[in-house]
Amino acid sequence: MNIKHITPKFILFLIVLLTFFSTAHAEKATPKAFVYTEVQNSVPFDKIPWKIRNPIISSQPGFISKTWLSGYGNNSVGGIYSFDSIENAQKYVTEFFPNAVKRQGVAHTSRIFNAVVVKEANRDIGSVHFGGKISAKPSAFVYTEIQVNLPFENVPWQQRNPIIKKIPGLLSKTWLSGINNTVGGIYAFDTLENAKQFAIELFPKTAAKMDSAFYTRIFDASLVESASRGMGSPYFQ
């Protein structure tokens, strides 16, 4: 195209077109659902064939990202995923994932979370899943879930976020709201020591104040960077 023939109207058209595609991409990349999985096995992460599995997992309907999880102290294998809809997340945990794990002959855990209801809280706390930046590569992840039936609109996250931000070594938190109203989170820490302090000492006190049972897991993030980077993990971009 001759540059002399480029008119202001054509330039305006290109700007509108680029804005449209940028907005559409941002909408697609904003998670509508999270999935947590953990497989009951004991396999060092360097033995996991993630290079084979990644293309298969990422081709599932609605997939946006996955961060691989490698259990600290027990070598369990799991992940925290984001999807473009709850329906696609449900399809993943009821069809694809159980069949994949069944071939390994082991039991597993899976959870679905509504990412729409936690968007405001996560943007406020700087969650990497909602555009927040992380200051360093994480050395550990902590997964938490409290056994309550509490709609997220009733969670006092405005009061909790400033307190959470002061947790020693915390790099990022993403609030999780289960489709059955459980409350939890996925946390990234700068060291395993700080992750252990939080999971073993601090978080149980929060659950005790709610008179509720809870679930915590610690994962070694240093082992999963390469595998997670190829899956669009926001922790390693």
ChimeraX commands (.cxc) that place a marker at each C-alpha (Angstrom):
marker #1 position 0.00,0.00,0.00 radius 0.5
marker #1 position 1.28,3.44,-0.96 radius 0.5
marker #1 position 1.72,5.48,2.22 radius 0.5
marker #1 position 0.33,8.51,0.40 radius 0.5
marker #1 position -3.04,6.76,0.17 radius 0.5
marker #1 position -3.36,6.24,3.93 radius 0.5
marker #1 position -6.13,8.57,5.06 radius 0.5
marker #1 position -7.06,9.69,8.60 radius 0.5
marker #1 position -10.24,7.59,8.30 radius 0.5
marker #1 position -8.16,4.49,7.53 radius 0.5
marker #1 position -5.89,5.17,10.52 radius 0.5
marker #1 position -8.96,5.58,12.73 radius 0.5
marker #1 position -10.33,2.27,11.39 radius 0.5
marker #1 position -7.07,0.50,12.28 radius 0.5
marker #1 position -7.13,1.96,15.82 radius 0.5
marker #1 position -10.71,0.78,16.38 radius 0.5
marker #1 position -9.87,-2.66,14.98 radius 0.5
marker #1 position -6.81,-3.07,17.19 radius 0.5
marker #1 position -8.75,-1.89,20.24 radius 0.5
marker #1 position -11.48,-4.44,19.53 radius 0.5
marker #1 position -9.05,-7.34,19.27 radius 0.5
marker #1 position -7.11,-6.22,22.34 radius 0.5
marker #1 position -10.33,-6.04,24.37 radius 0.5
marker #1 position -11.51,-9.41,23.10 radius 0.5
marker #1 position -8.17,-10.98,24.02 radius 0.5
marker #1 position -8.25,-9.42,27.49 radius 0.5
marker #1 position -11.78,-10.76,28.06 radius 0.5
marker #1 position -10.72,-14.23,26.98 radius 0.5
marker #1 position -7.64,-14.12,29.22 radius 0.5
marker #1 position -9.62,-13.04,32.29 radius 0.5
marker #1 position -10.52,-16.26,34.11 radius 0.5
marker #1 position -14.13,-17.09,34.81 radius 0.5
marker #1 position -13.26,-20.25,36.75 radius 0.5
marker #1 position -10.34,-21.82,38.59 radius 0.5
marker #1 position -9.64,-25.52,39.04 radius 0.5
marker #1 position -7.42,-27.10,41.67 radius 0.5
marker #1 position -6.19,-30.66,41.27 radius 0.5
marker #1 position -3.89,-32.95,43.22 radius 0.5
marker #1 position -3.05,-36.55,42.39 radius 0.5
marker #1 position -2.41,-39.01,45.21 radius 0.5
marker #1 position 0.99,-40.24,44.13 radius 0.5
marker #1 position 4.63,-39.75,45.03 radius 0.5
marker #1 position 6.63,-38.93,41.91 radius 0.5
marker #1 position 9.58,-36.51,41.81 radius 0.5
marker #1 position 8.64,-33.74,39.42 radius 0.5
marker #1 position 11.60,-34.39,37.14 radius 0.5
marker #1 position 9.99,-37.76,36.37 radius 0.5
marker #1 position 6.68,-36.22,35.28 radius 0.5
marker #1 position 6.30,-36.23,31.45 radius 0.5
marker #1 position 4.99,-32.68,31.38 radius 0.5
marker #1 position 6.34,-31.99,27.88 radius 0.5
marker #1 position 3.96,-34.66,26.59 radius 0.5
marker #1 position 1.04,-33.67,28.80 radius 0.5
marker #1 position 1.14,-29.90,28.35 radius 0.5
marker #1 position -0.12,-29.80,24.73 radius 0.5
marker #1 position -2.93,-32.22,25.59 radius 0.5
marker #1 position -4.03,-30.26,28.67 radius 0.5
marker #1 position -3.83,-26.87,26.97 radius 0.5
marker #1 position -6.01,-28.11,24.11 radius 0.5
marker #1 position -8.97,-28.74,26.43 radius 0.5
marker #1 position -12.02,-26.49,25.90 radius 0.5
marker #1 position -11.77,-23.12,27.59 radius 0.5
marker #1 position -8.25,-23.60,28.93 radius 0.5
marker #1 position -6.40,-20.36,29.75 radius 0.5
marker #1 position -3.49,-21.32,32.00 radius 0.5
marker #1 position -2.05,-23.91,34.34 radius 0.5
marker #1 position 0.52,-23.67,37.10 radius 0.5
marker #1 position 1.96,-27.07,37.92 radius 0.5
marker #1 position 2.17,-27.99,41.60 radius 0.5
marker #1 position 4.69,-30.37,43.17 radius 0.5
marker #1 position 3.95,-31.35,46.74 radius 0.5
marker #1 position 6.53,-30.37,49.33 radius 0.5
marker #1 position 7.55,-33.44,51.33 radius 0.5
marker #1 position 5.38,-35.94,49.49 radius 0.5
marker #1 position 5.91,-35.39,45.74 radius 0.5
marker #1 position 2.21,-35.26,44.93 radius 0.5
marker #1 position 1.44,-33.66,41.56 radius 0.5
marker #1 position -1.30,-31.16,40.82 radius 0.5
marker #1 position -2.13,-27.82,39.38 radius 0.5
marker #1 position -4.05,-24.58,39.61 radius 0.5
marker #1 position -5.82,-23.85,36.31 radius 0.5
marker #1 position -7.85,-21.00,34.90 radius 0.5
marker #1 position -10.72,-21.48,32.44 radius 0.5
marker #1 position -12.98,-19.22,30.40 radius 0.5
marker #1 position -16.18,-20.59,31.98 radius 0.5
marker #1 position -17.42,-22.71,34.86 radius 0.5
marker #1 position -18.97,-25.06,32.31 radius 0.5
marker #1 position -15.58,-25.80,30.74 radius 0.5
marker #1 position -14.01,-26.18,34.17 radius 0.5
marker #1 position -16.72,-28.71,35.06 radius 0.5
marker #1 position -16.09,-30.57,31.82 radius 0.5
marker #1 position -12.39,-30.77,32.66 radius 0.5
marker #1 position -12.86,-32.17,36.18 radius 0.5
marker #1 position -15.68,-34.57,35.30 radius 0.5
marker #1 position -14.43,-35.94,32.00 radius 0.5
marker #1 position -10.84,-35.31,30.95 radius 0.5
marker #1 position -9.02,-35.27,34.28 radius 0.5
marker #1 position -10.61,-38.34,35.95 radius 0.5
marker #1 position -9.98,-40.43,32.84 radius 0.5
marker #1 position -6.35,-39.28,32.65 radius 0.5
marker #1 position -5.72,-40.09,36.32 radius 0.5
marker #1 position -7.55,-43.43,36.13 radius 0.5
marker #1 position -4.92,-44.66,33.69 radius 0.5
marker #1 position -2.32,-44.03,36.41 radius 0.5
marker #1 position -4.26,-46.16,38.90 radius 0.5
marker #1 position -4.34,-43.52,41.64 radius 0.5
marker #1 position -6.94,-41.40,43.44 radius 0.5
marker #1 position -7.15,-37.64,43.08 radius 0.5
marker #1 position -8.72,-34.43,44.36 radius 0.5
marker #1 position -10.31,-31.69,42.27 radius 0.5
marker #1 position -12.08,-28.44,43.09 radius 0.5
marker #1 position -13.90,-25.80,40.99 radius 0.5
marker #1 position -13.98,-22.12,41.93 radius 0.5
marker #1 position -16.00,-19.21,40.60 radius 0.5
marker #1 position -13.48,-16.63,39.39 radius 0.5
marker #1 position -16.07,-13.98,38.56 radius 0.5
marker #1 position -17.23,-13.32,42.14 radius 0.5
marker #1 position -13.64,-12.84,43.37 radius 0.5
marker #1 position -12.45,-10.50,40.62 radius 0.5
marker #1 position -12.74,-7.27,42.62 radius 0.5
marker #1 position -11.08,-8.76,45.71 radius 0.5
marker #1 position -8.25,-10.19,43.62 radius 0.5
marker #1 position -7.61,-7.00,41.72 radius 0.5
marker #1 position -7.49,-5.18,45.05 radius 0.5
marker #1 position -4.87,-7.56,46.43 radius 0.5
marker #1 position -2.83,-7.64,43.19 radius 0.5
marker #1 position -3.50,-11.23,42.12 radius 0.5
marker #1 position -1.36,-12.22,39.14 radius 0.5
marker #1 position -4.42,-13.93,37.65 radius 0.5
marker #1 position -6.07,-10.51,37.34 radius 0.5
marker #1 position -3.23,-8.41,36.02 radius 0.5
marker #1 position -1.15,-8.01,39.19 radius 0.5
marker #1 position 2.64,-8.09,39.02 radius 0.5
marker #1 position 4.89,-10.40,40.98 radius 0.5
marker #1 position 8.17,-9.02,42.31 radius 0.5
marker #1 position 10.14,-12.28,42.18 radius 0.5
marker #1 position 9.85,-15.87,41.08 radius 0.5
marker #1 position 8.00,-17.86,43.74 radius 0.5
marker #1 position 9.83,-20.55,45.67 radius 0.5
marker #1 position 6.66,-22.03,47.14 radius 0.5
marker #1 position 2.89,-22.14,46.72 radius 0.5
marker #1 position 0.30,-22.69,49.42 radius 0.5
marker #1 position -3.24,-23.83,48.71 radius 0.5
marker #1 position -5.93,-23.27,51.35 radius 0.5
marker #1 position -9.62,-24.03,51.63 radius 0.5
marker #1 position -11.92,-23.57,54.61 radius 0.5
marker #1 position -14.90,-25.91,55.06 radius 0.5
marker #1 position -17.65,-23.30,55.19 radius 0.5
marker #1 position -20.74,-22.40,53.20 radius 0.5
marker #1 position -20.09,-18.69,52.81 radius 0.5
marker #1 position -21.07,-16.77,49.67 radius 0.5
marker #1 position -18.12,-14.60,48.68 radius 0.5
marker #1 position -20.24,-11.46,48.90 radius 0.5
marker #1 position -20.27,-12.07,52.66 radius 0.5
marker #1 position -16.49,-12.49,52.93 radius 0.5
marker #1 position -14.91,-9.35,54.49 radius 0.5
marker #1 position -12.10,-9.22,51.96 radius 0.5
marker #1 position -11.83,-5.42,52.20 radius 0.5
marker #1 position -10.67,-5.86,55.80 radius 0.5
marker #1 position -8.66,-9.01,55.15 radius 0.5
marker #1 position -6.60,-7.85,52.15 radius 0.5
marker #1 position -4.47,-5.27,54.01 radius 0.5
marker #1 position -3.70,-7.89,56.67 radius 0.5
marker #1 position -2.89,-10.57,54.08 radius 0.5
marker #1 position -0.49,-8.25,52.27 radius 0.5
marker #1 position 1.62,-8.10,55.44 radius 0.5
marker #1 position 2.15,-11.87,55.63 radius 0.5
marker #1 position 5.93,-12.44,55.67 radius 0.5
marker #1 position 7.28,-13.43,52.28 radius 0.5
marker #1 position 3.96,-13.23,50.42 radius 0.5
marker #1 position 4.38,-12.45,46.72 radius 0.5
marker #1 position 0.81,-12.93,45.53 radius 0.5
marker #1 position -2.59,-14.22,46.60 radius 0.5
marker #1 position -5.58,-15.24,44.53 radius 0.5
marker #1 position -8.87,-15.56,46.40 radius 0.5
marker #1 position -10.86,-18.71,45.62 radius 0.5
marker #1 position -14.62,-19.12,46.03 radius 0.5
marker #1 position -15.89,-22.65,45.59 radius 0.5
marker #1 position -18.99,-23.26,43.51 radius 0.5
marker #1 position -20.46,-24.56,46.79 radius 0.5
marker #1 position -19.31,-21.42,48.64 radius 0.5
marker #1 position -16.16,-22.69,50.32 radius 0.5
marker #1 position -13.48,-20.00,50.72 radius 0.5
marker #1 position -9.80,-20.42,49.99 radius 0.5
marker #1 position -6.79,-19.13,48.15 radius 0.5
marker #1 position -3.62,-19.89,46.25 radius 0.5
marker #1 position -0.58,-18.05,47.64 radius 0.5
marker #1 position 2.91,-17.58,46.25 radius 0.5
marker #1 position 5.85,-17.12,48.65 radius 0.5
marker #1 position 9.45,-16.08,48.33 radius 0.5
marker #1 position 10.76,-19.04,50.38 radius 0.5
marker #1 position 9.56,-22.45,51.53 radius 0.5
marker #1 position 10.21,-21.37,55.12 radius 0.5
marker #1 position 7.73,-18.49,54.86 radius 0.5
marker #1 position 5.21,-20.75,53.13 radius 0.5
marker #1 position 5.50,-23.31,55.94 radius 0.5
marker #1 position 5.14,-20.60,58.59 radius 0.5
marker #1 position 1.93,-19.43,56.97 radius 0.5
marker #1 position 0.42,-22.87,56.32 radius 0.5
marker #1 position 1.35,-24.41,59.66 radius 0.5
marker #1 position 1.23,-21.48,62.10 radius 0.5
marker #1 position -0.81,-18.57,60.75 radius 0.5
marker #1 position -3.60,-19.98,58.62 radius 0.5
marker #1 position -4.92,-22.48,61.22 radius 0.5
marker #1 position -5.57,-19.53,63.54 radius 0.5
marker #1 position -7.77,-17.92,60.89 radius 0.5
marker #1 position -9.75,-21.13,60.46 radius 0.5
marker #1 position -10.10,-21.50,64.23 radius 0.5
marker #1 position -11.72,-18.07,64.47 radius 0.5
marker #1 position -14.32,-19.32,61.98 radius 0.5
marker #1 position -14.83,-22.59,63.94 radius 0.5
marker #1 position -14.16,-24.47,60.72 radius 0.5
marker #1 position -12.08,-27.35,59.48 radius 0.5
marker #1 position -9.58,-26.47,56.78 radius 0.5
marker #1 position -7.33,-27.88,54.09 radius 0.5
marker #1 position -3.78,-26.69,53.37 radius 0.5
marker #1 position -1.07,-27.87,51.00 radius 0.5
marker #1 position 2.49,-26.66,50.44 radius 0.5
marker #1 position 4.15,-26.96,47.03 radius 0.5
marker #1 position 7.73,-26.47,45.88 radius 0.5
marker #1 position 7.54,-23.84,43.14 radius 0.5
marker #1 position 11.23,-24.04,42.21 radius 0.5
marker #1 position 10.63,-27.39,40.47 radius 0.5
marker #1 position 7.80,-26.38,38.16 radius 0.5
marker #1 position 8.95,-23.19,36.43 radius 0.5
marker #1 position 9.73,-24.66,33.01 radius 0.5
marker #1 position 6.60,-26.80,32.92 radius 0.5
marker #1 position 4.38,-23.92,34.06 radius 0.5
marker #1 position 5.92,-21.29,31.79 radius 0.5
marker #1 position 4.81,-23.28,28.77 radius 0.5
marker #1 position 1.24,-23.29,30.08 radius 0.5
marker #1 position 0.79,-19.55,30.42 radius 0.5
marker #1 position 1.25,-19.54,34.20 radius 0.5
marker #1 position 1.06,-15.91,35.39 radius 0.5
marker #1 position 3.64,-16.67,38.09 radius 0.5
marker #1 position 6.47,-17.25,35.62 radius 0.5
marker #1 position 5.85,-14.74,32.85 radius 0.5
marker link #1:1,2 radius 0.2
marker link #1:2,3 radius 0.2
marker link #1:3,4 radius 0.2
marker link #1:4,5 radius 0.2
marker link #1:5,6 radius 0.2
marker link #1:6,7 radius 0.2
marker link #1:7,8 radius 0.2
marker link #1:8,9 radius 0.2
marker link #1:9,10 radius 0.2
marker link #1:10,11 radius 0.2
marker link #1:11,12 radius 0.2
marker link #1:12,13 radius 0.2
marker link #1:13,14 radius 0.2
marker link #1:14,15 radius 0.2
marker link #1:15,16 radius 0.2
marker link #1:16,17 radius 0.2
marker link #1:17,18 radius 0.2
marker link #1:18,19 radius 0.2
marker link #1:19,20 radius 0.2
marker link #1:20,21 radius 0.2
marker link #1:21,22 radius 0.2
marker link #1:22,23 radius 0.2
marker link #1:23,24 radius 0.2
marker link #1:24,25 radius 0.2
marker link #1:25,26 radius 0.2
marker link #1:26,27 radius 0.2
marker link #1:27,28 radius 0.2
marker link #1:28,29 radius 0.2
marker link #1:29,30 radius 0.2
marker link #1:30,31 radius 0.2
marker link #1:31,32 radius 0.2
marker link #1:32,33 radius 0.2
marker link #1:33,34 radius 0.2
marker link #1:34,35 radius 0.2
marker link #1:35,36 radius 0.2
marker link #1:36,37 radius 0.2
marker link #1:37,38 radius 0.2
marker link #1:38,39 radius 0.2
marker link #1:39,40 radius 0.2
marker link #1:40,41 radius 0.2
marker link #1:41,42 radius 0.2
marker link #1:42,43 radius 0.2
marker link #1:43,44 radius 0.2
marker link #1:44,45 radius 0.2
marker link #1:45,46 radius 0.2
marker link #1:46,47 radius 0.2
marker link #1:47,48 radius 0.2
marker link #1:48,49 radius 0.2
marker link #1:49,50 radius 0.2
marker link #1:50,51 radius 0.2
marker link #1:51,52 radius 0.2
marker link #1:52,53 radius 0.2
marker link #1:53,54 radius 0.2
marker link #1:54,55 radius 0.2
marker link #1:55,56 radius 0.2
marker link #1:56,57 radius 0.2
marker link #1:57,58 radius 0.2
marker link #1:58,59 radius 0.2
marker link #1:59,60 radius 0.2
marker link #1:60,61 radius 0.2
marker link #1:61,62 radius 0.2
marker link #1:62,63 radius 0.2
marker link #1:63,64 radius 0.2
marker link #1:64,65 radius 0.2
marker link #1:65,66 radius 0.2
marker link #1:66,67 radius 0.2
marker link #1:67,68 radius 0.2
marker link #1:68,69 radius 0.2
marker link #1:69,70 radius 0.2
marker link #1:70,71 radius 0.2
marker link #1:71,72 radius 0.2
marker link #1:72,73 radius 0.2
marker link #1:73,74 radius 0.2
marker link #1:74,75 radius 0.2
marker link #1:75,76 radius 0.2
marker link #1:76,77 radius 0.2
marker link #1:77,78 radius 0.2
marker link #1:78,79 radius 0.2
marker link #1:79,80 radius 0.2
marker link #1:80,81 radius 0.2
marker link #1:81,82 radius 0.2
marker link #1:82,83 radius 0.2
marker link #1:83,84 radius 0.2
marker link #1:84,85 radius 0.2
marker link #1:85,86 radius 0.2
marker link #1:86,87 radius 0.2
marker link #1:87,88 radius 0.2
marker link #1:88,89 radius 0.2
marker link #1:89,90 radius 0.2
marker link #1:90,91 radius 0.2
marker link #1:91,92 radius 0.2
marker link #1:92,93 radius 0.2
marker link #1:93,94 radius 0.2
marker link #1:94,95 radius 0.2
marker link #1:95,96 radius 0.2
marker link #1:96,97 radius 0.2
marker link #1:97,98 radius 0.2
marker link #1:98,99 radius 0.2
marker link #1:99,100 radius 0.2
marker link #1:100,101 radius 0.2
marker link #1:101,102 radius 0.2
marker link #1:102,103 radius 0.2
marker link #1:103,104 radius 0.2
marker link #1:104,105 radius 0.2
marker link #1:105,106 radius 0.2
marker link #1:106,107 radius 0.2
marker link #1:107,108 radius 0.2
marker link #1:108,109 radius 0.2
marker link #1:109,110 radius 0.2
marker link #1:110,111 radius 0.2
marker link #1:111,112 radius 0.2
marker link #1:112,113 radius 0.2
marker link #1:113,114 radius 0.2
marker link #1:114,115 radius 0.2
marker link #1:115,116 radius 0.2
marker link #1:116,117 radius 0.2
marker link #1:117,118 radius 0.2
marker link #1:118,119 radius 0.2
marker link #1:119,120 radius 0.2
marker link #1:120,121 radius 0.2
marker link #1:121,122 radius 0.2
marker link #1:122,123 radius 0.2
marker link #1:123,124 radius 0.2
marker link #1:124,125 radius 0.2
marker link #1:125,126 radius 0.2
marker link #1:126,127 radius 0.2
marker link #1:127,128 radius 0.2
marker link #1:128,129 radius 0.2
marker link #1:129,130 radius 0.2
marker link #1:130,131 radius 0.2
marker link #1:131,132 radius 0.2
marker link #1:132,133 radius 0.2
marker link #1:133,134 radius 0.2
marker link #1:134,135 radius 0.2
marker link #1:135,136 radius 0.2
marker link #1:136,137 radius 0.2
marker link #1:137,138 radius 0.2
marker link #1:138,139 radius 0.2
marker link #1:139,140 radius 0.2
marker link #1:140,141 radius 0.2
marker link #1:141,142 radius 0.2
marker link #1:142,143 radius 0.2
marker link #1:143,144 radius 0.2
marker link #1:144,145 radius 0.2
marker link #1:145,146 radius 0.2
marker link #1:146,147 radius 0.2
marker link #1:147,148 radius 0.2
marker link #1:148,149 radius 0.2
marker link #1:149,150 radius 0.2
marker link #1:150,151 radius 0.2
marker link #1:151,152 radius 0.2
marker link #1:152,153 radius 0.2
marker link #1:153,154 radius 0.2
marker link #1:154,155 radius 0.2
marker link #1:155,156 radius 0.2
marker link #1:156,157 radius 0.2
marker link #1:157,158 radius 0.2
marker link #1:158,159 radius 0.2
marker link #1:159,160 radius 0.2
marker link #1:160,161 radius 0.2
marker link #1:161,162 radius 0.2
marker link #1:162,163 radius 0.2
marker link #1:163,164 radius 0.2
marker link #1:164,165 radius 0.2
marker link #1:165,166 radius 0.2
marker link #1:166,167 radius 0.2
marker link #1:167,168 radius 0.2
marker link #1:168,169 radius 0.2
marker link #1:169,170 radius 0.2
marker link #1:170,171 radius 0.2
marker link #1:171,172 radius 0.2
marker link #1:172,173 radius 0.2
marker link #1:173,174 radius 0.2
marker link #1:174,175 radius 0.2
marker link #1:175,176 radius 0.2
marker link #1:176,177 radius 0.2
marker link #1:177,178 radius 0.2
marker link #1:178,179 radius 0.2
marker link #1:179,180 radius 0.2
marker link #1:180,181 radius 0.2
marker link #1:181,182 radius 0.2
marker link #1:182,183 radius 0.2
marker link #1:183,184 radius 0.2
marker link #1:184,185 radius 0.2
marker link #1:185,186 radius 0.2
marker link #1:186,187 radius 0.2
marker link #1:187,188 radius 0.2
marker link #1:188,189 radius 0.2
marker link #1:189,190 radius 0.2
marker link #1:190,191 radius 0.2
marker link #1:191,192 radius 0.2
marker link #1:192,193 radius 0.2
marker link #1:193,194 radius 0.2
marker link #1:194,195 radius 0.2
marker link #1:195,196 radius 0.2
marker link #1:196,197 radius 0.2
marker link #1:197,198 radius 0.2
marker link #1:198,199 radius 0.2
marker link #1:199,200 radius 0.2
marker link #1:200,201 radius 0.2
marker link #1:201,202 radius 0.2
marker link #1:202,203 radius 0.2
marker link #1:203,204 radius 0.2
marker link #1:204,205 radius 0.2
marker link #1:205,206 radius 0.2
marker link #1:206,207 radius 0.2
marker link #1:207,208 radius 0.2
marker link #1:208,209 radius 0.2
marker link #1:209,210 radius 0.2
marker link #1:210,211 radius 0.2
marker link #1:211,212 radius 0.2
marker link #1:212,213 radius 0.2
marker link #1:213,214 radius 0.2
marker link #1:214,215 radius 0.2
marker link #1:215,216 radius 0.2
marker link #1:216,217 radius 0.2
marker link #1:217,218 radius 0.2
marker link #1:218,219 radius 0.2
marker link #1:219,220 radius 0.2
marker link #1:220,221 radius 0.2
marker link #1:221,222 radius 0.2
marker link #1:222,223 radius 0.2
marker link #1:223,224 radius 0.2
marker link #1:224,225 radius 0.2
marker link #1:225,226 radius 0.2
marker link #1:226,227 radius 0.2
marker link #1:227,228 radius 0.2
marker link #1:228,229 radius 0.2
marker link #1:229,230 radius 0.2
marker link #1:230,231 radius 0.2
marker link #1:231,232 radius 0.2
marker link #1:232,233 radius 0.2
marker link #1:233,234 radius 0.2
marker link #1:234,235 radius 0.2
marker link #1:235,236 radius 0.2
marker link #1:236,237 radius 0.2
view
